[in-house]
């Protein structure tokens, strides 16, 4: 199955607020935060006279200079802010113990879901503390694993990571892309499976791409942008993506341009080849809009042209497979929670489409065509259910899962007799299972061995009302038998955007938090994919405020149910979730004892000016539209900081090489928060210097970051670290 390359991130509903030159508004009724026990001396961040006019509203931007990563004042400011974080947590008792236990918890063997090509099994395996996960290959299901590629050898600090990978159909070549220091830019290479050595082929300037092999294993399709000229590649705006075919053994300069649309610079393209090799299916995305266009090329014809199959943005279409000229797609067109349809290329009009698997009461989030049958992965209240259907779409059986959690994988070719999947939960690391599609039985392929007792913890799911009465699900994970006396230090995590569902997923950091006596809660907010199209649309553009209301209501539930209290409650989120945390802490500061906005979209008036930010307008809206500007301005974190307000202790985290959410978002927000109340609760910013948005971050850096975050929470929430 081919999934469009959507790029996760953020928007709103409310009224415009006016900004003063310091990055916030002054309200006569706001209160001054009590001074911290030891007053912090924040690094000086100069301000400039900069103002922009949006539909007659003038908005100051005093920290605009921070958008220039080469500004001479920026590096000293970053160094000073990082030192401030180190100094603040230096006196936390047993901070070293937190890191040591985190390291111990992370030190377990974990595995990726295998792919099977040419009779060989390819999968990732991390022995525990390796910064990046090596790739292994087995010649048979029970064969001895052999190391194919170890990305840890590519850099001394482990900051070069494997990203997209694809095995040739004959199993002889392994295509992989590399990310340097967390950047979204990719360099694609090819490795001989037999010798574990690289070929000379090298492809540069790929970005937001997948890798698709030709049926005869002679070449790969990939997507790229033109090389940035005259601007920092980590900041340059990315437009006019193109689809290319690279023939093995040739130079990139000889790659064939397959498809481009210079008349549509905002369109992006990705491709997949059908299992029979007859069709090239091209996904045409437009920003992060979940709706997409579909084109195809008949590869059986020497000079086949690209043909438009679905040329209007009427819904989301994900290619699943084909039977000759009949193409199968998973779609939300005319199906709130998705359906599987068949389109005959000879009769492509909508009135000729056939429904194979109809919409039902759970979200159909994935379908694979393996062994001539459909494997359907459903999401019910943010947890997985899996069912098998025959080639005609008739139900066959359910696949038993180990419990409340997330199942991922189920890939393979139409002729394969087996498929693999991972299953895990908040306190249960992924176990890899083999599903025999001839018998419908499952067996363990690879299982982790962890250094804690899984049975010590339990996850429950609750439903609470949001501000407008909408029922919102939330997972709560904690030690069994924990007492609801209002004294549990608690982290509430959320995302709420871009049609992305937050489902149960294991992290050693969650276990460490619970070992410290904490509770971990995850709210499934509107804006995500948990319940289909209306759930997503209910948290985007002019309705973005619903997401913040859902999050605040989750906090109110945890407090009312005596799981915790405001002084013991921290909120956490990354990327679009960083926006969520920052906006909610500004709107409802009385609810929280700490806030952790990570790599967040925090300057909502200028996100479109950097890298791929323009693409997020499909979810957030655009400041170029007056009504959407008013909504965005009303919640944009940078523009709603009020001078003198008692905001909770805040630790902002970002990375200098983040070319997804440009780090100036976090720089400007932290500087404005510090200036707004220099004598209030601590506002700190931790800035990685060899990392990006998060994908591919070395294990060592991840452990170090979590140790710092938990030390910060131990101090601000008064967690007793024994």
C-alpha positions, 0 to 999 in steps of 0.5 A: 500500500502506498501512503501519501507523504503528508507532513505533520503540523498546525491552526484555530478559532477565536478573535484577534489580539493586539501585540505590543513591542515586547511580544505580548499584550498587557492586561490590567487584570493580569497577575504577577507571578511569584518570584522563583526561589533563586531569580534567573538571569536570562540571556539578553535578546535584543529587540528590533523595530519590525512590524507587519500589516495583516489586513489592517492589523499591525503586528510587532515582531521584535525578535525577527533577527532570530530567523537569521541562523547566521546572525552573530548574536544568535550562537552566544544566545543559544549557548547561554540559554543551554547553560541556563538549563544546565545550571537550573537542573544541576541541583536536582537530587539524583539527576544522574540516577534518572539518567542511569535508570533511563539508560538501563531501560533503553538497553533492550533489543528491539526489532522492526517489522520485516519485509520479504523480497526475493525470499529474504527477510529484511528488518532493523534490530537495535541491540539496546543503546545503539544510536541508530538501528542497523539493518539485518537480512535472513535468507530464510525465516529461521535463518541466521541474521546477517548485518547488512548496514550499520548506520552507526559507522557513518558518524562518530556521534550517531547523527547520520540516520537511515530514513526511507528504505526499499528492497528490490523485488529480486532481493539483491539491492537495498535502497536507503536514504540518509538524513544528516543531523536530523535534516529532512534532506535525503541522500539516497544510496544503493547497497548490494545485499550479497556483499553488503557494500555500496554501489557508486549510485548517489542521489542528492536533494531528495526530500519528502520522498518514498523509494519505489522499485521497478518490477525488474529491479533495474531502477527506482522512482524518487521525489526531489526538489531543485538544489537550494541556491543563495539561501541556507538549505535548512531554511529555504522554502521547498516548492516544485517537487518533481518525480524522477526515475534513476536507472541503477549504475548511472549518474544522477544527472541522467535520471529521467524526469517522470512527472512535474507540474511547474504550473502547480508549484505547491503540488508534491509527488510520490510513486509506487509500482504495482506488484505486477509491474504494470502500473506506476501510481503517482500520488499528487499531494497538495501541502498537508491536505489529506485529500490528494490527486491520483495519476498513473502510467501504464508501464507495459507501454514503452511510451506510456503517458501519465494519465489523470485518474482522480484530478480533483481534491474530493478525498483521500486515496491510498493505492492498495493494489490491483487486479489487472486494470482494476485498481484498489484504493482506500478512500474517505470519499463518501465514507466518513471512516473510509472504505475500499473501492475498485476503479477500472481504468477502462471505466474510471468515472465515479459512477463506475466505482465499486465498493469492496469493503464498506464503511463501518463504525470503526475507522478503516486506517489501512488495507493491504493486499497479500495472498490474494486477500485484504488485511484490514487494520481498523482503529476503534477508539484509538486502538487496533482491530484487524480483520481479513476479507477475501478478494471480493471484499467478503469478511473471512475472520478476525485476527486476535491481538494481545490486548489494548494497543497498536498493531502496525505492518501487514505489508507484502505482495499479492502473492505472499503467503505471510505478512508481519506486524508489530504490536505494542502499548504504552507499557508494552514494547513492540513484539513482532508477529508473523501472520500465516495467511493460509491458516490465519494463525499468528506466531512470534517472530522477534520479542524484546526482553525488557528490564522491568515488569510489564505486569506492574502497569496498567492502561485504562481508557476514559472518555470526558466531555470537552467544552462544547460537550464533545466526548474525547477519549484519553488513555491513562497509564500508571502503576497498578493500584495507584491512589487517586489522592490528587498528588500524583505527578502527571504528564498529559500528552497531546497532538491534535492535528493533520489527521494523525491518530495518537495510538498506544506506543511504547517508550522507555521514558514512559516507564521511567516516569511511572517509576518516579511515581508518575501517571502518563495520560494521552488525550485523543484530541480533535484534529487527529484521525481517531474518528474519521474526517469530521474529527479531523475537520473539527480541529482544523482551520477556523475550528482549531480552538476546539483542540485547545479546549479538548486538551484543557478539558482533559486536564480538568478531568484529571484534576476533578478525578483526583488523578492529580492537581494543577501543581503536579500536572505537566503538559507535553507535545511535539511539533503541532503538539508543541503549538498545542502545549504553548497555546493551552498554557497561555490560555489556561495557565492556572491548570498546569504546574509545568509545560513542555512545548517541543519543536513547536509551531509557535509563530503562527503568522510566519510559519509559511515563510520557512522550508515546508511550512506553507504546506501546513496551511491546509490544516491551519489556514492562511494569514493571507485570508482575513478570517483565517488570520483573525483565528490564527492570531487569536491563539498564535503562541508568540502573539498571545503572551501577556506581560506579568501573567503567572505562566507555569514553569516552561521548558521549550525544546528545539534543535538548530538543524530542524528544517521541518519546524524552523527553530526560530519559532522556539527562539522567538517564543522563549525570548518573548516569554522571558521578557514578559515576566523576568521575575516569574516562573522559569522559562527555559529553552534547551537547544540541540546543536546536531539534531533536527525535528526528531526522526533519527535522533541518536539514542544517546541524545534522546536519553540525555534530553529526557533526563534533562526534562525529568530533572526539570519536572522533578524540580518544578512539580516537586517530584521526589527522586529517590 
